[in-house]
Amino acid sequence: MIDWYLRENPLSQLKDKRVLITGGCGFIGSMLARRLAHLGAEVTLVDSLIPLYGGNLANIADIRDKVWLNISDVRDPHAMSELIRHQDYLFNLAGQTSHVDSMTDPFTDLEINATAQLSILEAVRKFNPGIRIVFASTRQLYGRPQYLPVDEKHPIVPVDVNGIHKLAGEGYHMLYHKVYGIASSCLRLTNTYGPGMRVKDARQTFLGIWVKLLLNGQPVKVFGDGLQLRDFNYVDDVVDALIHAALRDGAIGEVMNLGSDEVTGLRDLAQRLVAVNGGGDWELVPFPPERKAIDIGDYYGNWKKAHTLLGWSPVIGLDEGLRRTLAYYRKHGALYWD
Ligand SMILES: NC(=O)c1ccc[n+]([C@@H]2O[C@H](COP(=O)([O-])OP(=O)(O)OC[C@H]3O[C@@H](n4cnc5c(N)ncnc54)[C@H](O)[C@@H]3O)[C@@H](O)[C@H]2O)c1
């Protein structure tokens, strides 16, 4: 009877489970926290809330009484050792996400995206080796695609320091699985968007600043010729993938791309955003040199492996996702603009 119930309602396994989310006040972490709290999990968020990054207390305002919040830095091994004990699941999302910042301040990127990841895994090995881990990796580590869509066998040639350090973070999670049997999975996320993303600048995603400009009556700025192809996932779909990665045994020790078949040029994306908004302008502007130097050209991913291993497919189409995103910032933008 219990087996049948778990098979029919796999998410019910999370009820009363202790879950730690690093980067829990960030864009994706907070959305994940909301879903897990609704599923009855006992959720603890760790976040440093450093202003340069995507953490924002507005992201968790509606669930503040349903989660524990620990304002700590993942670079603090003592704090992390305490936080990791007694948890059933770790969703490891804390990260420095700006590609440009990783070039101007590479050592901070190293500390957060690589060294801290290693010390988290050391804490897991010593104090909680039975925990289940899902790590948020990135498609950035492929670099400039040599073929499309990019699958997991594509060569790894990062074009920036962030890509190298995220690769190290991912590599540590896989190594600790192979050598110590730690049950970790890695998802390589593509451009993720939705309510709660950082919109005050382009540090997390260019779509964020586009939304801010549009809702403040300014033209959206598209770099270069705007023909670069990208795929996008709405944040709810990414949360689904993270949760299924944590629950499926077949995902342990695996690295999987997320992605979408709705591939769009950036100029088309700007047009769609303006159309969904019901007005506004966009314009082509020259690529800033520091961005051009690390641009990856066209990218879209093959996400068949995640479909096979997780039963995952993205379900929110781009227009619907953009509509929900704009609606959110029309209402709550003041908490995110500055
Ligand atoms: N959003 C995307 O399009 C995307 C794409 C690929 C990969 N990812 C990965 O997904 C993860 C989550 O990204 P996001 O979009 O939610 O970004 P985000 O910036 O909103 O979330 C990251 C969170 O980590 C926190 N953080 C940063 N450094 C920290 C530290 N030293 N200690 C504790 N907390 C710290 C930030 O305050 C922030 O709340 C990141 O690891 C990122 O690399 C995101």
The ligand as an SDF file (V2000), in Angstrom:
LIG
                    3D

 44 48  0  0  0  0  0  0  0  0999 V2000
   19.3610   31.6610  -13.9310 N   0  0  0  0  0  0  0  0  0  0  0  0
   19.9670   31.0280  -14.9210 C   0  0  0  0  0  0  0  0  0  0  0  0
   19.6750   31.2990  -16.1090 O   0  0  0  0  0  0  0  0  0  0  0  0
   21.0160   29.9830  -14.6450 C   0  0  0  0  0  0  0  0  0  0  0  0
   21.6160   29.3460  -15.7350 C   0  0  0  0  0  0  0  0  0  0  0  0
   22.6020   28.3990  -15.5000 C   0  0  0  0  0  0  0  0  0  0  0  0
   22.9560   28.0530  -14.2020 C   0  0  0  0  0  0  0  0  0  0  0  0
   22.3590   28.6860  -13.1700 N   0  0  0  0  0  0  0  0  0  0  0  0
   22.8080   28.3290  -11.8080 C   0  0  0  0  0  0  0  0  0  0  0  0
   21.6990   28.1670  -10.9440 O   0  0  0  0  0  0  0  0  0  0  0  0
   22.0330   28.6030   -9.6400 C   0  0  0  0  0  0  0  0  0  0  0  0
   20.9800   29.5650   -9.1440 C   0  0  0  0  0  0  0  0  0  0  0  0
   20.9590   30.6560  -10.0270 O   0  0  0  0  0  0  0  0  0  0  0  0
   19.9110   31.8290   -9.9300 P   0  0  0  0  0  0  0  0  0  0  0  0
   19.5630   32.1950  -11.3060 O   0  0  0  0  0  0  0  0  0  0  0  0
   18.8210   31.4970   -8.9660 O   0  0  0  0  0  0  0  0  0  0  0  0
   20.8420   32.9710   -9.3760 O   0  0  0  0  0  0  0  0  0  0  0  0
   20.6950   33.9060   -8.0760 P   0  0  0  0  0  0  0  0  0  0  0  0
   21.8330   34.8430   -8.0870 O   0  0  0  0  0  0  0  0  0  0  0  0
   19.3320   34.4860   -7.9970 O   0  0  0  0  0  0  0  0  0  0  0  0
   20.8350   32.8610   -6.9170 O   0  0  0  0  0  0  0  0  0  0  0  0
   22.0730   32.5260   -6.3650 C   0  0  0  0  0  0  0  0  0  0  0  0
   21.9560   32.7660   -4.8900 C   0  0  0  0  0  0  0  0  0  0  0  0
   23.1940   32.3710   -4.2970 O   0  0  0  0  0  0  0  0  0  0  0  0
   23.4590   33.3120   -3.2730 C   0  0  0  0  0  0  0  0  0  0  0  0
   24.8840   33.3220   -3.0290 N   0  0  0  0  0  0  0  0  0  0  0  0
   25.8710   33.7850   -3.8430 C   0  0  0  0  0  0  0  0  0  0  0  0
   27.0490   33.6380   -3.2520 N   0  0  0  0  0  0  0  0  0  0  0  0
   26.8100   33.0770   -2.0480 C   0  0  0  0  0  0  0  0  0  0  0  0
   27.6440   32.6820   -0.9790 C   0  0  0  0  0  0  0  0  0  0  0  0
   28.9770   32.8500   -1.0430 N   0  0  0  0  0  0  0  0  0  0  0  0
   27.0770   32.1110    0.1040 N   0  0  0  0  0  0  0  0  0  0  0  0
   25.7280   31.9560    0.1770 C   0  0  0  0  0  0  0  0  0  0  0  0
   24.8930   32.3190   -0.7930 N   0  0  0  0  0  0  0  0  0  0  0  0
   25.4310   32.8710   -1.9050 C   0  0  0  0  0  0  0  0  0  0  0  0
   22.9760   34.6490   -3.8130 C   0  0  0  0  0  0  0  0  0  0  0  0
   22.7440   35.5890   -2.7770 O   0  0  0  0  0  0  0  0  0  0  0  0
   21.7120   34.2320   -4.5230 C   0  0  0  0  0  0  0  0  0  0  0  0
   20.5900   34.3330   -3.6750 O   0  0  0  0  0  0  0  0  0  0  0  0
   23.4280   29.2270   -9.7240 C   0  0  0  0  0  0  0  0  0  0  0  0
   24.3570   28.3230   -9.2030 O   0  0  0  0  0  0  0  0  0  0  0  0
   23.6540   29.4340  -11.2080 C   0  0  0  0  0  0  0  0  0  0  0  0
   25.0020   29.2930  -11.5730 O   0  0  0  0  0  0  0  0  0  0  0  0
   21.3880   29.6410  -13.3560 C   0  0  0  0  0  0  0  0  0  0  0  0
  1  2  1  0
  2  3  2  0
  2  4  1  0
  4  5  1  0
  4 44  2  0
  5  6  2  0
  6  7  1  0
  7  8  2  0
  8  9  1  0
  8 44  1  0
  9 10  1  0
  9 42  1  0
 10 11  1  0
 11 12  1  0
 11 40  1  0
 12 13  1  0
 13 14  1  0
 14 15  2  0
 14 16  1  0
 14 17  1  0
 17 18  1  0
 18 19  2  0
 18 20  1  0
 18 21  1  0
 21 22  1  0
 22 23  1  0
 23 24  1  0
 23 38  1  0
 24 25  1  0
 25 26  1  0
 25 36  1  0
 26 27  1  0
 26 35  1  0
 27 28  2  0
 28 29  1  0
 29 30  1  0
 29 35  2  0
 30 31  1  0
 30 32  2  0
 32 33  1  0
 33 34  2  0
 34 35  1  0
 36 37  1  0
 36 38  1  0
 38 39  1  0
 40 41  1  0
 40 42  1  0
 42 43  1  0
M  CHG  2   8   1  16  -1
M  END
$$$$
